[in-house]
């Protein structure tokens, strides 16, 4: 029984030693991969920043396109207003000329009656 207990202690010590060794090996391997992960994290951060900048540029481009379209619409509206105003002025001038012509005819008829 003593021999069996001695071998069990040896086996337990061996298992504990092997487990400590495995933990050490895994820890060293993990520490080495951690440095490469830091580099990939920086690359990912840079990639995310790049994507954000691209999105921001796309949004600015859309805003500029909308602004240009709005300016075109405003210019078209202003042009229509100017054309309408010119048409109204033309109608006023035509009415004024017609009124003057009627007044001139009325004067002529009044003079002829005298």
C-alpha positions as CSV (number, residue, x, y, z in Angstrom):
1,X,0.0,0.0,0.0
2,X,2.9,2.3,0.8
3,X,4.4,1.7,-2.6
4,X,1.0,2.4,-4.2
5,X,0.6,5.6,-2.3
6,X,4.1,6.7,-3.2
7,X,3.5,6.1,-6.9
8,X,0.2,8.0,-6.7
9,X,2.1,11.0,-5.2
10,X,4.6,10.7,-8.0
11,X,1.8,10.5,-10.6
12,X,0.0,13.5,-9.1
13,X,3.2,15.6,-8.9
14,X,3.9,14.6,-12.6
15,X,0.4,15.6,-13.6
16,X,0.7,18.9,-11.8
17,X,4.2,19.5,-13.4
18,X,2.9,18.7,-16.8
19,X,-0.1,21.0,-16.4
20,X,2.1,23.8,-15.2
21,X,4.3,23.2,-18.2
22,X,1.3,23.2,-20.6
23,X,0.0,26.4,-19.0
24,X,3.4,28.0,-19.5
25,X,3.7,26.9,-23.2
26,X,0.1,28.1,-23.9
27,X,0.8,31.4,-22.1
28,X,4.0,32.0,-24.1
29,X,2.2,31.1,-27.4
30,X,-0.7,33.4,-26.4
31,X,1.7,36.2,-25.6
32,X,3.4,35.9,-29.0
33,X,0.0,35.9,-30.8
34,X,-1.0,39.0,-28.8
35,X,1.7,41.1,-30.5
36,X,0.4,40.2,-33.9
37,X,-3.2,40.8,-32.8
38,X,-2.1,44.3,-31.7
39,X,-0.9,45.0,-35.2
40,X,-4.1,43.6,-36.8
41,X,-6.1,45.8,-34.3
42,X,-4.2,48.8,-35.6
43,X,-4.8,47.8,-39.2
44,X,-8.5,47.3,-38.4
45,X,-8.7,50.7,-36.7
46,X,-7.0,52.2,-39.8
47,X,-9.4,50.4,-42.1
48,X,-12.4,51.6,-40.0
49,X,-11.2,55.1,-40.1
50,X,-10.7,54.8,-43.9
51,X,-14.3,53.5,-44.3
52,X,-15.6,56.4,-42.1
53,X,-13.7,58.9,-44.3
54,X,-15.1,57.3,-47.4
55,X,-18.7,57.4,-46.0
56,X,-18.2,61.0,-45.1
57,X,-16.9,61.8,-48.5
58,X,-19.8,60.1,-50.1
59,X,-22.3,62.0,-47.9
60,X,-20.5,65.3,-48.8
61,X,-20.7,64.4,-52.5
62,X,-24.4,63.7,-52.2
63,X,-25.0,66.9,-50.4
64,X,-23.1,68.8,-53.1
65,X,-25.1,67.1,-55.8
66,X,-28.4,68.0,-54.0
67,X,-27.2,71.6,-53.6
68,X,-26.3,71.9,-57.3
69,X,-29.7,70.4,-58.2
70,X,-31.4,72.9,-55.9
71,X,-29.5,75.8,-57.4
72,X,-30.6,74.6,-60.9
73,X,-34.2,74.5,-59.8
74,X,-33.9,78.0,-58.2
75,X,-32.4,79.3,-61.4
76,X,-35.2,77.8,-63.5
77,X,-37.8,79.3,-61.2
78,X,-36.1,82.7,-61.3
79,X,-36.0,82.4,-65.1
80,X,-39.7,81.6,-65.3
81,X,-40.5,84.5,-63.0
82,X,-38.5,86.9,-65.2
83,X,-40.3,85.6,-68.3
84,X,-43.7,86.0,-66.6
85,X,-42.7,89.5,-65.5
86,X,-41.6,90.4,-69.0
87,X,-44.9,89.0,-70.4
88,X,-46.9,91.1,-67.9
89,X,-44.9,94.2,-68.8
90,X,-45.5,93.5,-72.5
91,X,-49.3,93.1,-71.9
92,X,-49.3,96.4,-69.9
93,X,-47.5,98.2,-72.7
94,X,-49.9,96.8,-75.2
95,X,-52.9,97.9,-73.1
96,X,-51.4,101.3,-72.7
97,X,-50.8,101.6,-76.5
98,X,-54.4,100.5,-77.1
99,X,-55.7,103.1,-74.6
100,X,-53.7,105.8,-76.2
101,X,-55.0,104.8,-79.7
102,X,-58.6,104.8,-78.4
103,X,-58.0,108.3,-76.9
104,X,-56.5,109.5,-80.1
105,X,-59.5,108.2,-82.1
106,X,-61.9,109.7,-79.6
107,X,-60.1,113.1,-80.0
108,X,-60.4,112.7,-83.8
109,X,-64.0,111.9,-83.7
110,X,-64.6,114.8,-81.2
111,X,-62.8,117.2,-83.6
112,X,-64.7,115.9,-86.6
113,X,-68.0,116.5,-84.8
114,X,-67.1,120.2,-84.2
